[in-house]
Amino acid sequence: MAIEGMDRETNERLDKVIQMRRSIRSFTEEVPPRQQIEQVIEAGLLAPYAAAALEGVKLFRRFFVFERGGESIEKVAELAVEHMKAVAAGFKQQCETDPAFAEKAGPFVKRMEIVVSSGKLPITEAPYFIVIAERAGFPPAEKQSLAHVLENMWLKATALGLGFRLISLIANLAHNEDFCKLIGVIPGEFAFDGCSIGYATEWPPPTPRPSFDEAVTWFASSP
Ligand SMILES: Cc1cc2nc3c(=O)[nH]c(=O)nc-3n(C[C@H](O)[C@H](O)[C@H](O)COP(=O)(O)O)c2cc1C
């Protein structure tokens, strides 16, 4: 059965949104209307969730919106830097005693150290920073659910002409007592992901992908 309203035009527009989606890492000063941010959140709410892992849980998804320049967003950035500092120090120590780990993690750890020493995380740069929280269930599927939420939000932001950046480091604060207290959840009860939204200073070209033929293996029903 065809779905009503799913015509060629809808299909072509969806393709266009998917093709135009980009990671935006530089934002203008202009603040998008709050109503558009609400629409982006609505798209995130519509993403699938792991129903079987969350039986009886009604409020399995929450959104915390931080506005640029506010006290709360500065506090989040401060906590995230603090946390990253501790993680980077642990990784560095491990690199010194474990050559195999150093080879694998070295470049990432160096990048972390540069960010930590600058004391500047991308959290405060866009007009809006949103933390998305998905309730941890059994079996754990909350991280996968978050990826669906973020992709829905990303595509909706793109369709609205808004720039979007994933801020995945916020996931590390799932057990951070100060951060969880700030947003009013119990440490460990939710998994987090985050994103920044605003107007892009420029829309970058597409990033490389494997070719269709390289990436796809098709097991046909007949030879
Ligand atoms: C799981 C995951 C985490 C990511 N985390 C970040 C992030 O914290 N900051 C960031 O700027 N981009 C992040 N990205 C975006 C990727 O770097 C980006 O998607 C990739 O470079 C391709 O570029 P495009 O999004 O413009 O197609 C993340 C992407 C994925 C899939």
The ligand as an SDF file (V2000), in Angstrom:
LIG
                    3D

 31 33  0  0  0  0  0  0  0  0999 V2000
   28.9550    9.7370   16.2600 C   0  0  0  0  0  0  0  0  0  0  0  0
   29.4020   11.0620   15.7030 C   0  0  0  0  0  0  0  0  0  0  0  0
   29.9190   12.0270   16.5540 C   0  0  0  0  0  0  0  0  0  0  0  0
   30.3140   13.2650   16.0560 C   0  0  0  0  0  0  0  0  0  0  0  0
   30.7610   14.2210   16.9250 N   0  0  0  0  0  0  0  0  0  0  0  0
   31.0850   15.4300   16.4580 C   0  0  0  0  0  0  0  0  0  0  0  0
   31.4670   16.4700   17.3530 C   0  0  0  0  0  0  0  0  0  0  0  0
   31.4950   16.3010   18.5750 O   0  0  0  0  0  0  0  0  0  0  0  0
   31.7960   17.6840   16.8440 N   0  0  0  0  0  0  0  0  0  0  0  0
   31.7550   17.9250   15.4920 C   0  0  0  0  0  0  0  0  0  0  0  0
   32.0700   19.0340   15.0790 O   0  0  0  0  0  0  0  0  0  0  0  0
   31.3650   16.9690   14.6220 N   0  0  0  0  0  0  0  0  0  0  0  0
   31.0350   15.7400   15.0690 C   0  0  0  0  0  0  0  0  0  0  0  0
   30.6130   14.7680   14.1950 N   0  0  0  0  0  0  0  0  0  0  0  0
   30.4340   15.1250   12.7750 C   0  0  0  0  0  0  0  0  0  0  0  0
   31.4140   14.4630   11.8320 C   0  0  0  0  0  0  0  0  0  0  0  0
   32.7190   14.9410   12.0490 O   0  0  0  0  0  0  0  0  0  0  0  0
   30.9100   14.7620   10.4130 C   0  0  0  0  0  0  0  0  0  0  0  0
   29.6320   14.1970   10.2560 O   0  0  0  0  0  0  0  0  0  0  0  0
   31.8290   14.2310    9.3270 C   0  0  0  0  0  0  0  0  0  0  0  0
   33.0480   14.9390    9.3620 O   0  0  0  0  0  0  0  0  0  0  0  0
   31.1990   14.3600    7.9420 C   0  0  0  0  0  0  0  0  0  0  0  0
   30.8390   15.7080    7.6450 O   0  0  0  0  0  0  0  0  0  0  0  0
   29.3360   16.1370    7.3380 P   0  0  0  0  0  0  0  0  0  0  0  0
   28.5540   15.9550    8.5930 O   0  0  0  0  0  0  0  0  0  0  0  0
   29.4220   17.5920    6.9470 O   0  0  0  0  0  0  0  0  0  0  0  0
   28.8220   15.2690    6.2420 O   0  0  0  0  0  0  0  0  0  0  0  0
   30.2270   13.5260   14.6660 C   0  0  0  0  0  0  0  0  0  0  0  0
   29.6820   12.5480   13.8240 C   0  0  0  0  0  0  0  0  0  0  0  0
   29.2660   11.3440   14.3280 C   0  0  0  0  0  0  0  0  0  0  0  0
   28.6520   10.3340   13.4000 C   0  0  0  0  0  0  0  0  0  0  0  0
  1  2  1  0
  2  3  1  0
  2 30  2  0
  3  4  2  0
  4  5  1  0
  4 28  1  0
  5  6  2  0
  6  7  1  0
  6 13  1  0
  7  8  2  0
  7  9  1  0
  9 10  1  0
 10 11  2  0
 10 12  1  0
 12 13  2  0
 13 14  1  0
 14 15  1  0
 14 28  1  0
 15 16  1  0
 16 17  1  0
 16 18  1  0
 18 19  1  0
 18 20  1  0
 20 21  1  0
 20 22  1  0
 22 23  1  0
 23 24  1  0
 24 25  2  0
 24 26  1  0
 24 27  1  0
 28 29  2  0
 29 30  1  0
 30 31  1  0
M  END
$$$$
